[in-house]
Amino acid sequence: MNFSNKKVVQTYASPHSKNAWANIDTIGWRKIGQLSTDGVTNMFMMLNVAKGNNKTVSGTIDAANQITLLYL
């Protein structure tokens, strides 16, 4: 599923490896896909930048309901 120009409502991460989430407007909570550790960190940072600066994001959610592609 593709999504465009969505507001990031909340973000969450735990100290566990590759466990980061985002609450995206009208989509709900979605986990960041299990890419590399750096990939998860980079996407999480993008989501936080979008939230902190009131920007929207676009991207793709895979069949497992995980964010696999993200554009700021």
N, C-alpha and C positions, 0 to 999 in steps of 0.2 A: 504494500500500500504506500502510495506517495502522499506527502502532505506539503502544503505551501503556506508560507507567511503565517505561521502559528506562534502565539505568544508562549513563552516558557513561564509557567505558573510557579513551580517549585523544583528544586533539585535535591538529591539525597545521595550520599555515599557513606559506606561503612569502611572500617579499616581492613576488611577482607579484600583480597586481590580481585580486581575486575568487578567490583560490586558498586555500580553507579546507576542512578535512575533519574528520570525527569518526568514531571507532570506537565504535559503539553496541552494547551487549551483545546477543548472539544475531543481530545484523544484519550487523555488520562495518563496514568503512570505507565511508563515503558522503561525497561532496562536497556542500557547501552549494550549492544551486541558484544559478544565475547571475542573481540579482536585481540590484538596484542595488548599488553599492559599499557604501553604508550598510547595506543589507539584509543583505549577506553579513557585514559587520562585526558587526551587531547579533545575528545568529544565532550567530556564533562566540563572542561574549561570553556569550550565554545558555548555550551548551554548556560554556564554561569555568567559569561560576558553578555550574552543576549538578555538574560534576566536582569542583570545589574544596569544595563544601558537601555532597557525598554525596547529592544530590537526583536524582530521575529526570526524564526528559523524555518527552513524547508528541509525535507529529507525523505528517507525511505524506511519503512518498518517491514521486517521480513515475516515469514509465515509463523515464526516462533514469537511474534509480537515484540521483537527487539529492534532498537534503532540501529540500522546498519550503515546509513549514509546521512551526512548532515552538512547543510550549508548555512552560513551566517550572513 
